Amino acid sequence: MCSSLASGRFAPFDEALAQTTRYGFEMGYRLNDLLYMIVALQEQAWQAVAAEFLPEQVAVHMQGFDHVVSLALAHIARIFHDEIQIAVAEELEKAHGRLAQLDRAKSNFISIAAHELRTPITLIQGYSDILINDFIDPADARSAAIANGLTTGARRLLQIVNDMIAVSLIDNETLALNFQPASIGNILQTVVGDLKSDMAERSVDVTVAPLPPELAGRTLYVDGQRLHAALTHIVGNSVKYTPDGGHVRIETRLLSVGGDEEPVVQITVADDGIGIAPENRERIFEKFHGTSNVLRHSSGRTKFKGGGPGLGLAVAKGVVEAHGGKIWVESPGYDEVKRPGTTVYILLPMRTAPPRPGHRLNL
């Protein structure tokens, strides 16, 4: 340090200071320890300069030395900060790797468990159907109720298992679609028909607006089975968060996106229910996410505010995006008294032929 003061060249001192700081960091010194070392070094330097130079030179050299000490303190803090950032980044990278590994393991478990469950559930459903059709006397109300309960429970469980498999395929980007010409109006009417008993139980009215002239009688290429499942989840979710006596309205229209892109079919599912808080508008499409209290979990598909496995909207989003489309929700907010409602928007390409692989809407 005295040599640097005498020569006016501080590069060697700066390099030595950097090496010392990094060494101290590696040895586990705290920032305060290194700063204390500099202050102690400053006191020793005063003595060294006083012994090395003439009295009239001491003040000049120490003025320069105090400036060097200030630079050294800032330099140590900067190096220490950089080293901490590097260490934190390395730990975050390791944590991210562990989380990715856990997520893969979870997806693999879901896929394996779902496939293992589907076979026995299908057998239960099949045999319960045989009991109802061939062995149980319709006049025997008690036996008929038991068999119907078996069938209903097996179908519900099979739906959950199929959703688990679909989520696994979506996560692994292996969801294959079977594109065939279909009428969007027929699909929507079938969805509402399948939910008829749930709507009646909740006294929620679900109406499908007539197709506009530009869509009436036309077909588009979609995977009808997958799209039916996705729309069932979306409409069923609207019924679930609409109080008894509420309304859900489904409308379709044909939009033009301009350029060389094909027209787009817009499906809206609007309810007058309790709405969605802003922070949940994106999260509701995440798998295993639910806005309901877990204590309100219900095995019913549309019980008011009843929780579910948190797969339906994740499946719906994956299916819509696999079609090259887009899905989102809009809502003024959450309010169980004013019931601001929620609208789900779905955009699907108006295809007249199967799509080319990997095609997505440019929206």
C-alpha positions as CSV (number, residue, x, y, z in Angstrom):
1,M,0.0,0.0,0.0
2,C,2.9,2.4,0.8
3,S,4.4,1.5,-2.5
4,S,1.2,2.3,-4.3
5,L,1.0,5.7,-2.5
6,A,4.6,6.5,-3.3
7,S,4.3,5.5,-7.0
8,G,0.8,6.6,-7.6
9,R,-0.1,3.3,-9.3
10,F,-2.9,1.6,-7.4
11,A,-3.6,-1.3,-9.9
12,P,-1.5,-3.8,-7.9
13,F,-3.2,-2.8,-4.7
14,D,-6.6,-3.1,-6.3
15,E,-5.8,-6.6,-7.6
16,A,-4.5,-7.7,-4.2
17,L,-7.6,-6.2,-2.5
18,A,-9.9,-8.2,-4.9
19,Q,-8.0,-11.4,-4.3
20,T,-8.1,-10.9,-0.5
21,T,-11.8,-10.1,-0.6
22,R,-12.7,-13.3,-2.6
23,Y,-10.5,-15.4,-0.4
24,G,-12.2,-14.0,2.7
25,F,-15.6,-14.8,1.1
26,E,-14.6,-18.4,0.3
27,M,-13.3,-18.8,3.9
28,G,-16.7,-17.7,5.2
29,Y,-15.8,-14.2,6.4
30,R,-18.7,-11.9,6.8
31,L,-18.8,-8.5,5.1
32,N,-18.3,-6.8,8.5
33,D,-15.2,-8.8,9.1
34,L,-13.6,-7.6,5.9
35,L,-14.6,-4.0,6.5
36,Y,-13.1,-4.3,10.0
37,M,-9.8,-5.5,8.5
38,I,-9.7,-2.4,6.2
39,V,-10.3,-0.1,9.2
40,A,-7.6,-1.9,11.1
41,L,-5.3,-1.7,8.1
42,Q,-6.0,2.0,7.9
43,E,-4.8,2.5,11.5
44,Q,-1.6,0.5,10.8
45,A,-1.0,2.5,7.7
46,W,-1.0,5.7,9.6
47,Q,1.8,4.4,11.7
48,A,3.7,3.0,8.7
49,V,3.4,6.3,6.8
50,A,4.5,8.3,9.8
51,A,7.6,6.1,10.2
52,E,8.4,6.1,6.4
53,F,7.9,9.7,5.4
54,L,8.9,13.2,6.6
55,P,6.3,15.0,8.8
56,E,5.4,17.5,6.1
57,Q,4.7,14.5,3.7
58,V,2.6,12.5,6.1
59,A,-0.6,14.7,5.7
60,V,-0.4,14.6,1.9
61,H,0.1,10.8,1.8
62,M,-2.6,10.1,4.3
63,Q,-5.1,12.2,2.4
64,G,-4.5,10.0,-0.6
65,F,-4.6,6.9,1.6
66,D,-8.0,7.9,3.0
67,H,-9.3,8.2,-0.5
68,V,-7.9,4.7,-1.3
69,V,-9.6,3.3,1.8
70,S,-12.9,4.8,0.7
71,L,-12.5,3.1,-2.7
72,A,-11.4,-0.1,-1.0
73,L,-14.6,-0.2,1.2
74,A,-16.8,0.3,-1.8
75,H,-14.8,-2.3,-3.8
76,I,-15.2,-4.9,-1.0
77,A,-18.9,-4.3,-0.8
78,R,-19.3,-4.6,-4.5
79,I,-17.2,-7.8,-4.8
80,F,-19.0,-9.3,-1.8
81,H,-22.4,-8.4,-3.4
82,D,-21.3,-10.0,-6.7
83,E,-20.1,-13.2,-4.9
84,I,-23.4,-13.5,-3.0
85,Q,-25.4,-13.0,-6.2
86,I,-23.4,-15.8,-7.9
87,A,-23.9,-18.1,-4.9
88,V,-27.6,-17.4,-4.8
89,A,-28.0,-17.9,-8.6
90,E,-26.3,-21.3,-8.3
91,E,-28.6,-22.3,-5.4
92,L,-31.6,-21.1,-7.4
93,E,-30.5,-23.1,-10.4
94,K,-30.1,-26.2,-8.3
95,A,-33.5,-25.6,-6.7
96,H,-35.1,-25.1,-10.1
97,G,-33.6,-28.4,-11.3
98,R,-35.0,-30.2,-8.2
99,L,-38.4,-28.7,-8.8
100,A,-38.4,-29.7,-12.4
101,Q,-37.4,-33.2,-11.4
102,L,-40.2,-33.4,-8.9
103,D,-42.7,-32.0,-11.4
104,R,-41.7,-34.7,-13.9
105,A,-42.0,-37.4,-11.3
106,K,-45.5,-36.0,-10.3
107,S,-46.6,-36.0,-14.0
108,N,-45.3,-39.6,-14.5
109,F,-47.1,-40.7,-11.3
110,I,-50.3,-39.1,-12.4
111,S,-50.1,-40.8,-15.8
112,I,-49.3,-44.2,-14.5
113,A,-51.9,-44.0,-11.7
114,A,-54.6,-42.9,-14.1
115,H,-53.9,-45.7,-16.6
116,E,-53.8,-48.3,-13.8
117,L,-57.2,-47.0,-12.5
118,R,-59.0,-46.7,-15.8
119,T,-59.2,-50.5,-16.4
120,P,-60.9,-51.5,-13.1
121,I,-63.2,-48.4,-13.3
122,T,-64.3,-49.4,-16.8
123,L,-65.0,-52.9,-15.6
124,I,-67.1,-51.6,-12.7
125,Q,-69.1,-49.3,-15.0
126,G,-69.6,-52.1,-17.5
127,Y,-70.8,-54.6,-15.0
128,S,-73.1,-52.1,-13.3
129,D,-74.7,-51.3,-16.6
130,I,-75.2,-55.1,-17.2
131,L,-76.8,-55.3,-13.7
132,I,-79.2,-52.5,-14.6
133,N,-80.1,-53.8,-18.0
134,D,-80.2,-57.6,-17.5
135,F,-80.6,-58.5,-13.8
136,I,-82.4,-55.9,-11.9
137,D,-86.2,-55.6,-11.9
138,P,-87.1,-51.9,-12.5
139,A,-89.9,-52.5,-9.9
140,D,-87.2,-53.2,-7.3
141,A,-86.5,-49.5,-6.5
142,R,-83.8,-50.3,-3.8
143,S,-81.7,-52.5,-6.1
144,A,-82.1,-50.1,-9.0
145,A,-80.9,-47.2,-6.9
146,I,-77.9,-49.2,-5.7
147,A,-76.9,-50.1,-9.3
148,N,-77.5,-46.6,-10.6
149,G,-75.3,-45.3,-7.8
150,L,-72.6,-47.6,-8.9
151,T,-72.9,-46.4,-12.5
152,T,-72.9,-42.8,-11.6
153,G,-69.9,-43.1,-9.3
154,A,-68.0,-45.1,-11.8
155,R,-68.7,-42.5,-14.6
156,R,-67.6,-39.7,-12.3
157,L,-64.4,-41.4,-11.4
158,L,-63.7,-42.4,-15.0
159,Q,-64.1,-38.7,-15.9
160,I,-61.5,-37.7,-13.3
161,V,-59.1,-40.4,-14.5
162,N,-59.5,-39.3,-18.1
163,D,-58.8,-35.7,-17.0
164,M,-55.6,-36.9,-15.2
165,I,-54.5,-38.6,-18.4
166,A,-55.3,-35.6,-20.5
167,V,-53.3,-33.3,-18.1
168,S,-50.4,-35.6,-18.3
169,L,-50.5,-35.6,-22.1
170,I,-50.8,-31.8,-22.2
171,D,-47.8,-31.4,-19.8
172,N,-45.7,-33.7,-22.0
173,E,-46.9,-32.0,-25.2
174,T,-48.2,-35.3,-26.5
175,L,-51.9,-34.6,-26.7
176,A,-52.9,-35.9,-30.1
177,L,-56.1,-34.6,-31.7
178,N,-58.3,-36.4,-34.2
179,F,-59.5,-33.6,-36.5
180,Q,-62.9,-34.4,-38.1
181,P,-65.6,-32.1,-39.5
182,A,-68.1,-31.2,-36.9
183,S,-70.9,-28.6,-36.2
184,I,-70.1,-26.3,-33.3
185,G,-73.8,-25.9,-32.7
186,N,-74.3,-29.6,-32.3
187,I,-71.4,-29.9,-29.9
188,L,-72.7,-27.1,-27.7
189,Q,-76.2,-28.6,-27.6
190,T,-74.8,-31.9,-26.6
191,V,-72.8,-30.3,-23.8
192,V,-75.9,-28.6,-22.4
193,G,-77.8,-31.8,-22.7
194,D,-75.2,-33.7,-20.7
195,L,-75.4,-31.1,-18.0
196,K,-79.2,-31.0,-17.9
197,S,-79.6,-32.9,-14.6
198,D,-77.0,-30.7,-13.0
199,M,-78.7,-27.6,-14.2
200,A,-82.1,-28.8,-12.9
201,E,-80.6,-29.7,-9.5
202,R,-79.2,-26.2,-9.2
203,S,-82.1,-24.3,-11.0
204,V,-79.5,-22.7,-13.2
205,D,-80.7,-21.9,-16.7
206,V,-78.2,-22.5,-19.5
207,T,-79.1,-21.2,-22.9
208,V,-77.4,-21.5,-26.3
209,A,-77.9,-18.6,-28.6
210,P,-78.8,-19.5,-32.2
211,L,-75.8,-19.6,-34.5
212,P,-75.2,-16.5,-36.6
213,P,-76.1,-16.9,-40.3
214,E,-72.4,-17.2,-41.3
215,L,-72.0,-20.2,-39.1
216,A,-75.3,-21.9,-39.4
217,G,-75.0,-25.2,-41.4
218,R,-71.2,-25.0,-41.6
219,T,-68.7,-27.4,-40.2
220,L,-65.2,-26.9,-38.9
221,Y,-62.4,-29.4,-38.4
222,V,-61.9,-30.1,-34.7
223,D,-61.5,-33.0,-32.3
224,G,-65.1,-33.2,-31.4
225,Q,-64.6,-35.5,-28.4
226,R,-61.8,-33.4,-26.9
227,L,-63.7,-30.1,-27.6
228,H,-66.9,-31.5,-26.1
229,A,-64.9,-32.4,-22.9
230,A,-63.3,-29.0,-22.7
231,L,-66.6,-27.1,-23.2
232,T,-68.3,-29.4,-20.6
233,H,-65.7,-28.3,-18.0
234,I,-66.1,-24.7,-18.9
235,V,-69.9,-24.6,-18.8
236,G,-70.0,-26.8,-15.8
237,N,-67.6,-24.4,-14.0
238,S,-69.9,-21.5,-14.8
239,V,-72.9,-23.4,-13.4
240,K,-70.8,-24.2,-10.3
241,Y,-70.1,-20.6,-9.5
242,T,-73.5,-19.3,-10.3
243,P,-76.0,-19.2,-7.4
244,D,-79.3,-21.2,-7.7
245,G,-81.7,-19.5,-10.0
246,G,-78.9,-17.9,-12.1
247,H,-78.3,-17.9,-15.8
248,V,-75.5,-19.0,-18.2
249,R,-75.6,-17.9,-21.8
250,I,-73.5,-19.4,-24.6
251,E,-73.0,-17.5,-27.8
252,T,-70.9,-18.0,-31.0
253,R,-69.8,-15.6,-33.7
254,L,-67.4,-15.6,-36.6
255,L,-64.5,-13.2,-36.5
256,S,-62.0,-12.1,-39.1
257,V,-58.4,-11.8,-37.9
258,G,-57.1,-10.3,-41.2
259,G,-54.2,-11.1,-43.4
260,D,-53.9,-14.7,-44.6
261,E,-55.2,-16.2,-41.4
262,E,-58.4,-18.2,-41.5
263,P,-61.5,-16.8,-39.8
264,V,-61.9,-17.5,-36.1
265,V,-64.9,-18.9,-34.2
266,Q,-65.5,-17.1,-30.9
267,I,-67.4,-18.9,-28.2
268,T,-68.4,-17.0,-25.1
269,V,-69.8,-18.6,-21.9
270,A,-71.2,-15.8,-19.7
271,D,-72.8,-16.2,-16.3
272,D,-74.2,-13.9,-13.7
273,G,-72.4,-15.7,-10.9
274,I,-70.1,-14.5,-8.1
275,G,-67.2,-13.6,-10.5
276,I,-63.4,-14.1,-10.2
277,A,-60.9,-12.0,-8.3
278,P,-58.2,-10.4,-10.6
279,E,-55.4,-12.5,-9.1
280,N,-57.2,-15.7,-10.0
281,R,-58.0,-15.0,-13.7
282,E,-54.9,-16.7,-14.9
283,R,-54.4,-19.2,-12.1
284,I,-57.7,-20.9,-12.6
285,F,-56.3,-22.6,-15.7
286,E,-53.4,-24.1,-13.7
287,K,-53.7,-27.8,-12.8
288,F,-54.7,-28.6,-9.3
289,H,-55.6,-24.9,-8.7
290,G,-58.9,-24.2,-7.0
291,T,-60.4,-20.9,-5.8
292,S,-62.7,-22.7,-3.3
293,N,-61.8,-23.6,0.2
294,V,-60.6,-27.2,0.3
295,L,-63.1,-27.9,3.1
296,R,-65.9,-27.2,0.6
297,H,-64.7,-30.0,-1.7
298,S,-67.5,-31.9,-3.3
299,S,-67.7,-34.9,-5.5
300,G,-70.6,-33.3,-7.4
301,R,-69.8,-31.7,-10.7
302,T,-71.7,-28.4,-10.2
303,K,-72.4,-28.0,-6.5
304,F,-72.4,-24.3,-5.7
305,K,-68.7,-23.2,-5.0
306,G,-67.9,-26.9,-4.5
307,G,-64.2,-27.7,-4.9
308,G,-63.0,-30.3,-7.4
309,P,-59.7,-31.9,-8.3
310,G,-58.6,-28.7,-10.1
311,L,-58.1,-30.4,-13.5
312,G,-61.1,-29.3,-15.6
313,L,-60.0,-25.8,-16.7
314,A,-56.4,-27.0,-17.1
315,V,-57.7,-29.7,-19.5
316,A,-59.9,-27.1,-21.3
317,K,-57.0,-24.7,-21.8
318,G,-54.7,-27.5,-23.1
319,V,-57.4,-28.7,-25.6
320,V,-58.1,-25.2,-26.9
321,E,-54.4,-24.4,-27.3
322,A,-53.8,-27.8,-29.0
323,H,-56.5,-26.7,-31.6
324,G,-54.3,-23.7,-32.2
325,G,-56.8,-21.5,-30.3
326,K,-56.8,-19.3,-27.2
327,I,-58.9,-19.1,-24.0
328,W,-59.2,-16.4,-21.3
329,V,-61.6,-15.1,-18.7
330,E,-62.9,-11.6,-18.0
331,S,-64.7,-10.6,-14.8
332,P,-65.2,-7.3,-12.9
333,G,-64.2,-9.1,-9.7
334,Y,-65.4,-11.4,-7.0
335,D,-68.6,-10.4,-5.1
336,E,-71.1,-12.9,-3.8
337,V,-73.8,-10.2,-3.2
338,K,-73.6,-8.1,-6.4
339,R,-72.8,-11.2,-8.6
340,P,-70.8,-9.4,-11.3
341,G,-70.4,-12.6,-13.3
342,T,-67.7,-14.1,-15.5
343,T,-67.3,-14.5,-19.2
344,V,-65.0,-17.1,-20.7
345,Y,-63.7,-16.4,-24.2
346,I,-62.7,-19.2,-26.6
347,L,-61.2,-18.6,-30.0
348,L,-60.9,-21.5,-32.5
349,P,-59.7,-21.4,-36.1
350,M,-62.6,-21.8,-38.6
351,R,-60.8,-24.7,-40.4
352,T,-62.2,-26.3,-43.5
353,A,-59.4,-28.9,-43.5
354,P,-57.2,-30.6,-41.0
355,P,-54.4,-28.1,-39.8
356,R,-50.8,-28.3,-40.6
357,P,-48.7,-29.6,-37.6
358,G,-47.8,-26.9,-35.0
359,H,-50.1,-24.2,-36.4
360,R,-51.2,-21.6,-33.9
361,L,-53.4,-18.6,-34.1
362,N,-51.5,-15.3,-34.4
363,L,-53.4,-13.4,-31.7
